[in-house]
Amino acid sequence: MNRLCWIDAFDNRGTWDCGWNCREHAWFTALLARSLGHNAVVMHGAACFVPRLPRHAAGLGILQDPHAWVGVEGFGLLDFSIKPSGTLRAATGEMLRYGDTFPLQAVFGRRGPGDGPITVAEAREFHGKTVTASQARGKAAAIYWGREYDTLTPAILRDASSWINSPLTVRLEMMLKPGFYLRALFYLHDLITSAIGPLSDKGVDAWRSIDERYGWVTLGEASELLGLNQGAA
C-alpha cells in the first residue's frame, strides 16, 4: 500500500505536504478490512506524530490536519499512512529531516487514552497532549483527534476519486482510465490473501502494472467482494 500511495513531499499551494496520502491509505484499509469480514469506519480529524528525540534535542511534532485513519470494531485504530522518514518545513521556513528517531511505521491495534505511545484525545485535550508529547525527550507518541467518520457505503466505491480527492488522485487521473482505485483494491486484496505475490514496481509504474493486470474489474465486482449493495445510498 505504501508503494502505491506515498509520494515525495512537496509544497501544495503554500502548505507543506509530506506525501503520506492518508485518504488513500484509509480508503484501502477500511475496504480491505470489510472484505475480510470486519466492520470498519474511516475516521477524519487531526493527528500529531512525535519522533523519539535525544534529551538535548528541540521538540518536534508532525501535525497532520486534516488526517484520515480507520477504526475497526473490536480491534482499534489502523493507520498505515505514516512515513517513518521524510522532510518537514518548519514555521521559520527551515527544511527539517526526520527519520532515524521516528519508530512509528504504522498504528495497528487497540490503544486507548494514555495506553502506550498511542493516545486518542478529545478536542479539549488535543493541543495540550501534543505539546506535552513533543517536550518529552526520548519518547515517541501519536495523538489522534477524531472529529467525524464515514461508514462504508456504495458511494465510497462508486465515487472513489472524488471521495479521496488527493494530489495523487489528480496525477493518476491524467494517466489512467477511471476505476484505478477499484483495480488497486483488488490487487491488494489478492496480495493479503496470498493469491499473488507483491509487484516489484512502485509508484507510477506499479499503478500502470495493476491497471493492465486488473483491467477486468468493475464496480459490480467490487461491490460483490465487499457485500455492498449498489442500490443503496
C-alpha positions as CSV (number, residue, x, y, z in Angstrom):
1,M,0.0,0.0,0.0
2,N,2.8,2.4,0.8
3,R,4.5,1.7,-2.5
4,L,1.3,2.8,-4.2
5,C,0.3,5.7,-2.1
6,W,3.3,7.5,-0.8
7,I,4.7,10.4,-2.9
8,D,7.6,12.8,-2.4
9,A,6.9,15.7,-0.1
10,F,6.1,19.0,-1.9
11,D,4.6,22.5,-1.5
12,N,0.9,22.1,-2.1
13,R,-0.3,25.7,-2.8
14,G,1.5,27.1,0.2
15,T,1.0,24.2,2.5
16,W,3.8,21.6,3.0
17,D,2.5,18.2,2.1
18,C,4.7,15.3,3.5
19,G,3.3,13.0,0.8
20,W,1.6,10.5,3.1
21,N,-1.7,10.4,1.2
22,C,-3.7,9.3,4.3
23,R,-7.1,9.3,2.5
24,E,-5.9,6.6,0.0
25,H,-4.5,4.5,2.9
26,A,-7.7,4.9,4.9
27,W,-9.9,4.0,1.9
28,F,-7.9,0.9,1.1
29,T,-7.6,-0.2,4.7
30,A,-11.3,0.2,5.6
31,L,-12.4,-1.7,2.4
32,L,-9.9,-4.4,2.8
33,A,-11.0,-4.9,6.4
34,R,-14.5,-5.1,5.2
35,S,-13.6,-7.7,2.6
36,L,-12.1,-9.8,5.4
37,G,-15.4,-9.6,7.4
38,H,-14.6,-6.8,9.8
39,N,-16.7,-3.7,10.5
40,A,-14.7,-0.6,9.8
41,V,-15.2,3.1,9.5
42,V,-13.0,5.9,8.1
43,M,-12.1,8.5,10.8
44,H,-11.5,12.1,9.9
45,G,-9.7,14.6,12.2
46,A,-6.2,15.6,13.1
47,A,-3.2,13.7,14.3
48,C,0.2,14.6,15.7
49,F,3.2,12.3,15.5
50,V,6.2,12.9,17.7
51,P,9.6,11.2,17.0
52,R,11.8,9.8,19.7
53,L,14.4,12.6,20.1
54,P,17.5,12.7,22.2
55,R,17.1,14.5,25.5
56,H,19.0,17.6,24.3
57,A,17.1,18.0,21.1
58,A,14.4,20.5,20.4
59,G,10.8,19.3,20.4
60,L,9.4,18.2,17.0
61,G,5.9,17.2,16.2
62,I,4.5,16.2,12.8
63,L,1.0,17.7,12.7
64,Q,-1.4,16.2,10.1
65,D,-4.6,18.2,9.9
66,P,-6.7,17.1,8.2
67,H,-5.8,13.4,8.7
68,A,-7.7,10.2,8.0
69,W,-7.4,6.7,9.5
70,V,-9.5,3.7,10.2
71,G,-11.3,2.3,13.2
72,V,-12.1,-1.4,13.2
73,E,-14.8,-2.8,15.6
74,G,-13.3,-4.9,18.3
75,F,-9.7,-4.1,17.3
76,G,-8.8,-0.4,17.4
77,L,-7.1,2.1,15.1
78,L,-5.4,1.3,11.8
79,D,-3.1,3.9,10.2
80,F,-0.7,2.7,7.6
81,S,0.0,6.1,6.0
82,I,2.7,7.1,8.4
83,K,6.0,7.8,6.6
84,P,8.8,6.9,9.0
85,S,11.2,9.3,7.3
86,G,10.8,12.4,5.2
87,T,11.1,16.2,5.1
88,L,9.2,18.9,7.1
89,R,9.0,22.6,6.7
90,A,9.2,24.5,10.0
91,A,7.3,27.7,10.7
92,T,10.5,29.6,10.0
93,G,10.7,28.1,6.5
94,E,13.7,25.8,7.5
95,M,13.6,22.3,6.0
96,L,14.0,19.6,8.5
97,R,14.7,15.9,8.0
98,Y,13.1,13.3,10.3
99,G,13.7,9.6,10.2
100,D,16.1,7.7,12.4
101,T,14.4,8.7,15.6
102,F,10.9,8.0,14.3
103,P,9.9,4.5,15.4
104,L,6.3,4.6,14.3
105,Q,5.7,3.0,10.9
106,A,2.0,2.3,11.5
107,V,-0.6,2.3,14.1
108,F,-2.0,-1.1,14.5
109,G,-4.2,-2.3,17.3
110,R,-6.4,-1.4,20.2
111,R,-5.0,1.6,22.1
112,G,-6.9,3.8,24.4
113,P,-6.2,7.1,26.1
114,G,-2.8,7.0,27.7
115,D,-2.2,3.4,26.8
116,G,1.4,3.1,25.4
117,P,2.6,5.6,22.7
118,I,-0.8,5.9,21.1
119,T,-3.3,8.4,22.5
120,V,-6.8,9.1,21.5
121,A,-7.6,12.7,22.5
122,E,-10.8,14.7,22.9
123,A,-10.9,18.1,21.3
124,R,-10.1,19.9,24.6
125,E,-7.1,17.7,25.2
126,F,-5.5,17.6,21.7
127,H,-3.3,20.7,21.8
128,G,-2.1,20.0,25.4
129,K,-1.3,16.4,24.7
130,T,0.7,17.3,21.5
131,V,2.7,19.9,23.4
132,T,3.4,17.5,26.3
133,A,4.5,14.7,23.9
134,S,6.8,17.0,21.8
135,Q,8.6,18.1,25.0
136,A,9.1,14.5,26.3
137,R,12.6,13.7,25.3
138,G,13.4,10.1,24.5
139,K,9.8,9.1,23.9
140,A,7.6,8.8,20.8
141,A,3.9,9.3,20.6
142,A,0.9,9.5,18.2
143,I,-2.1,11.6,19.2
144,Y,-5.3,11.3,17.3
145,W,-8.4,13.5,17.5
146,G,-11.4,12.1,15.6
147,R,-13.9,14.8,14.6
148,E,-16.2,12.7,12.3
149,Y,-16.4,9.4,10.5
150,D,-17.7,7.8,7.3
151,T,-19.3,4.4,7.2
152,L,-18.7,2.2,4.2
153,T,-21.4,2.7,1.6
154,P,-21.6,2.1,-2.2
155,A,-20.9,5.8,-2.8
156,I,-17.4,5.4,-1.4
157,L,-16.7,2.8,-4.0
158,R,-18.6,4.5,-6.8
159,D,-17.1,7.9,-6.2
160,A,-13.7,6.8,-5.0
161,S,-11.7,9.5,-6.9
162,S,-13.9,12.4,-5.7
163,W,-14.1,11.0,-2.2
164,I,-10.3,10.6,-1.9
165,N,-9.5,13.7,-4.0
166,S,-5.8,13.9,-3.2
167,P,-2.7,15.2,-5.1
168,L,-2.2,11.5,-6.1
169,T,-5.7,11.3,-7.5
170,V,-5.0,14.2,-9.8
171,R,-1.8,12.6,-11.1
172,L,-3.5,9.2,-11.7
173,E,-6.5,10.7,-13.5
174,M,-4.1,12.1,-16.0
175,M,-2.5,8.7,-16.7
176,L,-5.1,6.0,-16.2
177,K,-8.7,5.3,-17.2
178,P,-11.4,5.7,-14.5
179,G,-11.6,2.9,-11.9
180,F,-7.9,2.8,-11.0
181,Y,-8.7,2.7,-7.2
182,L,-11.0,-0.3,-7.7
183,R,-8.4,-2.2,-9.6
184,A,-5.8,-1.4,-6.9
185,L,-8.2,-2.6,-4.3
186,F,-8.5,-6.0,-6.0
187,Y,-4.7,-6.2,-6.3
188,L,-4.2,-5.5,-2.5
189,H,-7.0,-8.0,-1.6
190,D,-5.3,-10.7,-3.7
191,L,-2.0,-9.8,-2.1
192,I,-3.1,-10.0,1.6
193,T,-5.0,-13.3,0.9
194,S,-1.8,-14.7,-0.7
195,A,-3.4,-15.2,-4.1
196,I,-0.4,-13.3,-5.7
197,G,3.0,-12.0,-4.8
198,P,3.9,-8.3,-4.5
199,L,4.8,-6.3,-7.5
200,S,8.4,-5.3,-7.9
201,D,7.3,-1.9,-9.3
202,K,6.5,1.1,-7.1
203,G,4.9,4.4,-7.6
204,V,3.5,5.2,-11.1
205,D,4.9,2.0,-12.6
206,A,3.1,-0.1,-10.0
207,W,-0.2,1.7,-10.8
208,R,0.3,1.0,-14.5
209,S,1.0,-2.7,-13.9
210,I,-2.1,-3.0,-11.8
211,D,-4.1,-1.2,-14.5
212,E,-3.0,-3.8,-17.0
213,R,-3.4,-6.8,-14.8
214,Y,-6.8,-5.9,-13.3
215,G,-8.4,-4.2,-16.3
216,W,-11.4,-6.5,-15.9
217,V,-12.5,-5.2,-12.5
218,T,-15.9,-3.4,-12.5
219,L,-17.9,-1.6,-9.8
220,G,-20.3,-4.5,-9.6
221,E,-17.5,-7.0,-8.9
222,A,-16.0,-4.6,-6.2
223,S,-19.4,-4.3,-4.6
224,E,-19.8,-8.1,-4.6
225,L,-16.4,-8.5,-3.0
226,L,-17.4,-6.1,-0.2
227,G,-21.0,-7.1,0.2
228,L,-22.1,-3.5,-0.6
229,N,-25.5,-3.1,-2.4
230,Q,-25.1,-0.7,-5.3
231,G,-28.7,0.4,-5.0
232,A,-28.1,1.9,-1.5
233,A,-27.0,5.4,-1.0
